Amino acid sequence: MRFINPLVITCFFITSLTACSSFSGSQLFTTYNQQIEPVRNALQQNDVLNASALLPSVSSNNVSYTLNQLEKGRVSQLNQNFTQSKHDFEIALSQIDSQNFAANIEVSKGLETTASFITNDNIREYQVPYYEQTMVHTLQALNFIALNDIEAALVEIRRANLTQEQALKANTSTLEKAVQNANLDLNDLYNSYPSMDGIIGNVKNGFQNAFTFYLSGFLYEAVGEYNSAYIDYKRAIEIFPDNIYLQNDVLRLAKYLAFNDEYRMFKQQFNRDSTHNNRSLSPVLIVFEQGLAPQKVESRIDLPIFTSRDEMRFYSVAMPSYHDNYANHSPLLLEYDEAQLNTQPIVRLSSLAAKDLKDRMPGIVARQITRLIAKEEFRQRAAKNGGDLGNIIATLYNLASERADTRSWLTLADNYQIAKTYLPHGENTLNLVFNGVTHPITFSTQAKQSVLIKVVSIGSTFNTSVYTI
């Protein structure tokens, strides 16, 4: 009996976990990267239809269900199935709304935490970070633009902006609480953790998205709400001040709205005057989605843990991180007659993702400390009741289940770039040049209409869409 009990207990626990409908065995012992890699490969090979078929099938009460809906919505959008994408995002947003009301999910969180004490964070419900919440609203707005429902697009943009405001209020208190719970010095933690400073760059936090604010300003301006447009352009310029197209719009609207003091301030800040505001031309915005979001990787760090006997031991634990090798991506060249423009970055989602992870690290460490103590106590009981066999079984299980949670929205773009020009009414042809290949695109502009051209570049995939607003 002494040799059977730990085996029976361990096998029963593993079987119970994998049989539970809220997570699967693959989530315990494989990374999310491995599960989604075939989808990313298909997207990079311009095989969007196959990418959709390769998405994992996930039940509605699976801990990764919300994330799966985000992936489905994004792939459907890339396949230009905007109605299906809208539906998928609506489901995801409903789940996110439930997550954001902590009282509604307190019980399920407790159950997941109990199970994760002797497994890993992969069996916790995926908590959608703020930067992903902002992007699902932004992409949903693009769905509505494609479906010619500008009012609904503006509603989604307002929700995206509200998410950023809520994140800004919650960020400081959440970080301070996590540090306190982890009972660790941040400097000690970050010295042990792989550096992500290169990929993070100059971003101040992991949730403020200049592209969302800029798109909001563009839509407001398209429907004649110039004051609202100016407010959001200014929000964007605070986050990403070096984008010349954003600077042009801030200067132009400050002058148009006769905000003279602000106009002089921005004129001095940007060291130039406003560009000519010719109302006989139609504004054309080019949105360039490039690449795929970076994948988290598993890193090992040593944490000092005090056992139940108050003895300090160092344990090697699996933690999520990002490779610190951010590369500057090529711009898209636009040619019209003899004029040329290059797109410029407006948001690097990879930087937001890395900064978000770094800010959440104290909370992840706090859970790891709790988990390590629970696993060690489990091993000691198994050794006491089952001898060497019990100790071996428990040790092997602890090693096998030590997996970092590498889940994130992996079909998102790596970065967004923009360019803006003004073209005469009637038929126009733009040449889009990328990696030495010219892609001509022809479209019509009319009086009192704005044009949005969305360009997607993922590996060998290069797609364009034109929308009038």
N, C-alpha and C positions, 0 to 999 in steps of 0.2 A: 504493500500500500504506500509505503513511504516513497517508493520510486515512481509510482504511477500518478499520485496527486498533482505534482507540478505540471506534468505533461498534459493531463486531462484539463487542468485549469487553463493552461496556456492555449491549448488547441480550442477549448470551448470559447475562450475570449476572442481569439482570432476569427473563429467561425462566426461568432455572434456579430463581430464588427463587419465582416465582409457580407454577411447575410442581411444586415440592416440596410433598408432602402435609401438611407440618407447619404451613404457613401459606398464605394466599391473597393474590392481588393486592389485594383490598379491604382487607386488614389493613395493607398498605404505604402506601396513599394515601388511605384514609378513616378517620375516627375511629370508635371503638367506639360513641360516642354516636349517630352517624348510623345505625349498623346496628341499634341497639336502640330507637331513638326510636319506631318504629311500635308496638312492643310496649307501651311505656309509655303511649302515647296511647290504645291500646285498653283498658288497665287503668283509666285515668282516666275512660273513657267507659262503664264497667260492661260491657265486652265481653270477659270473661275467656276465653271460648272462642276468639275471634278472636286474642287475645293469644298463646295457645298455638300457633296455626297460624302466626303471624308470626315466631316465634323462628327465628333462622338455623339452618340445618342444618350441623353441624360434625362432621368425622370424628374418630375416637378418638385420632388422633395429631396433631391440630391443636393449636397452642400455646394456643388459647383453649378447648380442650375442657372442662377442669374448670370454667371460668367458665360455659360454656354449660350444663353440668349443674346448676350452682347456679341459673341463671335458670329452667331447665325445672322443677326441683324446687319453686321458689318459686311459679311460675305454676300448676303442678298443685295446690299447696296452696291457693292463692287460689280455684281452681276446685273445691275440696273433693274432689279426687281424691287422697285421702291415701295410698292404696297406691302409685300411680304416683309421687307426690312422694317417698315413702319410698325407692322404687327409685332415683330420680334422685339423691337425696342420698347413698345408699349408694355409688353410683359416684363421686360427687364426693369423698366422704370417703376412699375407697380411693386416689384420685389424690392427695389432700392428704397421706395417710399416706406415700405414696411421695416426695412433695416434701420432707417433713420428715426423711427419711433422705437426707442430702446425698450419701452415698457411692453410692446407687443411681441417682442422676441426674447424676453428675459429667460423664459423656461427653456426654450430650445438652445439658447446659448449655454445655459448651465449643463444640459445634457451633453452637448458637444465638448465642453471643457472637461467634464468628467471622463469621457472616453479618450480625449486627447492627452490625459495625464500619462498614459503609458503607450501612446502612439506618437503622433506628430500633428503639426498644424494643418496638414492636408485634409483632416477630417472635420475641421471647423468650417462653418458656413463662410463662403467667400464674401468678405466685406469690401464692397466696391469703393476704392479710394476716391477722394474728391475730384482729382484730375480726370478720372475715367467717368465720373458722374457728369462733369461738365461736358465731356466729349460726346456722351450719348445724347444729351440734349442738343448739342451742336450738330451732330450727324442727323438727328431726327429733324432738325430745322432744314437741313439740306434735302432730306426726303420730301418734306412739304414743298420746298421750292421746286423740286423736280415734278411734283404733282400739282403745281400751279396753285398752291394754297398759301399765299404770302401771310395772311393773318395768322394761320396756325404756325407758320415758321417763326413769326415774331413772338408768339406765346412761348415756344420752345426756347428761343433765345433769351427771353426774360427769365425763364426757369434756370437756364444755364448761368446767367449773371447772378441770380439769387443764390445758387449753389456756391459760387465763388465768394459771395459776401458771407454766407454761413460758415464756410471753411475758414475764412480770415478770422472770424470771431472765435471759432472753436480751437484753432491751431495751437495757440500758446498754452491754454489751460490743459489741453490733452497731452501735449509734450511734457509739461511739468509733472502731471500726474503719473505718466509712464515712467519718468526718471525716478520719482519717489518710490513707486512700487518695485522697480528693479533693484533699488538700493545699490546702485553702481555710480561711479564717477563717469560722466560722459567722456572725458578725455581718455580714461583708461579703456573704455569700451571701444572708442573709435581708433585708438592706437592698435588694438588687437584685430580690428575689423579691416578687410581689404578697402583701400582707398577708392572712392568714387568721385573725387573732386574734379577730375577731368571731364567726366560725362555730365556732372552736375553743372559745371561752368559757373555762370554768374546769376543763376536764378535764385531768388530770395526765399521761395517756398515751393512746395510741390503741388500747387493747385491753381495758381493764377495764370490764366491763359489769354494772352493778348489777341490771338486769332479769333476767339469767341467774341471778345469785345469789339474787334474790328468788323467782323461779319455783322454783328448787331448794328454798328454804326452805318454800315453800307445799306442794310435793309431799311433802317429808319429813314435814311436820306432818300432812298428810292421811293418811299411812300410819302415824302414831304415833311417828315417830322425832324426838322433840322436841329432843334435844340437837343432832342434825345440822341440824335446821331453824334452831335458834338461832344456830349457827355461821355459816350462810350468810346469815341476816338481818343479822348483825353485819358480815360482809364487804360486803354491799350498802350498809349505812349508812355505811361508811368511804368509799365511792365517791360516794354520793348522799345526803348527810345531811339534806337539807331536805324529803324526801318524808314527809308526815305519816302515811301508812298504814304505811310502813316503820318509822317511829318507834313507832307503836302496837304493831306486832308485836314489836319488840325489847323494849319495856317489858313487854308482856304475858307473853312467854316468860321473861324474866329473873325476873319475879315468880313465875310458875308453877313454874319450876325451882329456886326459892329461891337464886338467885345474888344474894344481898343486896347485896354490895359493888358489883357491876356495875349492879344495879337502881338503887341510890342515885346512881351516877355518871351513868347515862342520864337519870334523873329530873331531875338538876340540869342536864344538858346540854340537854334538851328543855324544861325549865321547866314540867313537868306530870307528873301521875301516870298510872298505867296505866289504860286503859279496862276496864270490867267484863268479866270473862271468863265469859260465860253459856253453859254447855255444852248447854243445851236449844235453842240456836239453831245453824243451819248457816252456816259461813263461805262467803261468795260473793265470789270475786275477779273483777273485770272487767279484762281486758287490752285496751287500746285501741291498735291499730296504725294509725298515721296517716301519710299521704303516701307519697312515694317518695324514696329516697336521692338526694342531689344528684349532678349530673353533673360530672365534671372538665371543665375547659376548657383550651384551649391558650394559654399565655402565652409571650411572647418576652422573653428577658433576654440581656444581653451578658456573655459570659465572657471573661476574659483568658487566652489560650492561647499557650504557647511552641511555636513551630514546630520542625522538625528542625534548623533553622539557629540555634536559640536566640534567635529573634526573637519578641517579644511582640506579638500581634495580638488585637483584640477581635472575637469572632464572635457573631452573633445565633443563639441556639438556641431550639428549641421545648421548653417544659417544662410538665408538667401542674400545674394548680392548681385551687382552688375559688373561686367568687365569694364575697366576704366580706360576705354579706348575709343572715345567719341571721335568720329571723322566728320569733317566738313563736307557737306553734300553739294553736288554741282547744281548751279542754277539752271533754270529754263530760259532760253533766249527767245525773245519775241521780235519778229521782223514785220514791219508794216511800211510799204513803200521804201523809203530810204532810212526810216527811223528804226532804232534797235533799243530794246529794253531787256533787262535781266530781272528775274524774280529775286526777291530777298526774303530771308527767313522772318517769320512772325511768331512761331512757337516751335520749340524742340520738345516733343513729347517725351523723348528719351531722357532729357534733363529733368523734366517734371517727375517722371517715374523714379529715377534714381534719388532725387531729393525727397520724394515722398517715402521711399523705403528707408532712407537714412533717418528721417524724422520718426518713423515708426519703430526703429530698431530697439529703443528701450523697452517698449511694450512686448516685442518679440522675445527679448532676453528675459523679461520677467516671467513669461510663460515657460521658457526653456528651463529656468531655475526650478520652478514648481514641478515641471515634468521630470527633470533629472532626479530630484529628491524622491518622487513617487516611483520612478523606475528602479532606483537603487533599493528602496524599501521592498519592492516587489521581488527583486533578485535575492535579497537577504532572506525573505520568507521562503522563497523557493529552495534556496540552499539549505535552510534549516529543516524544512519538511521533506525535501527530496534528495538531500545529499548532493553528490557531485553531478548527478544527472539533472536534478532540478536547477542547480547553479548554471550548468551549461545551457539548458533550454532557455532559461530566463535571459542569460547573457546574449545568446544568439538572437533572441527575439528583440532585445533592446538595440542591438547593433543593426539588425535588419530594418527596424522601424524608425531609426534615426534618419529622417529625411527632412530637408528644408522645404518649406512651402514656396514653390517657385511659380505659383499661379499669378497671372496678370492677363490683361486683354491683349492678346498677341497678334490680332489681325488689324490693330490700329496702325496708322501711319507713324513713321519715325518722326517726321517733321512736316510742317506746313510753311509754304512760301507764297508770297503774293506779288503781283504787279498790277498797276492800274494805268489805264490810258483813256483817251477820249477820241472817239471816231465819228466821222460824219454820218448822217442818217442815210440809210440805204444799205446795199449789199457791200460787205467788207470781207477781205481775206487776210488772215493772220498766218504767218509761218511760225510754227513752234519748233525750235531746234533744240534737240537734246542728244547728247553723246554723238554728235556729228550727223544725226539723222533729222531731216526736215519733215514735219507733219503739218501740211496746210489745213486750215480750217476756215470754212466760209459760213457767214451768218449775216442776218439783217438787223439793223438798228432802226428805231423809230423815235420820233419826238416824245419826250417825257417818259422814256423807257430806259431802264438800266439793264446791262447784260452781265451775267455771271458765267464765266467759262471755268469748268472744273476739269483739271488734268490729273490723272492718276499714273504714277510711275512706280511699279514694283517689279524688280528684276527685269524680265523681258516684256512685262505688261506695260502698255502705254495706251490709255484710253482718254477720250475727251468727251465732254458733254457741254451743251450750250443752253442757258436758260435766260429768258427775258422776264423782267420784273417791272 
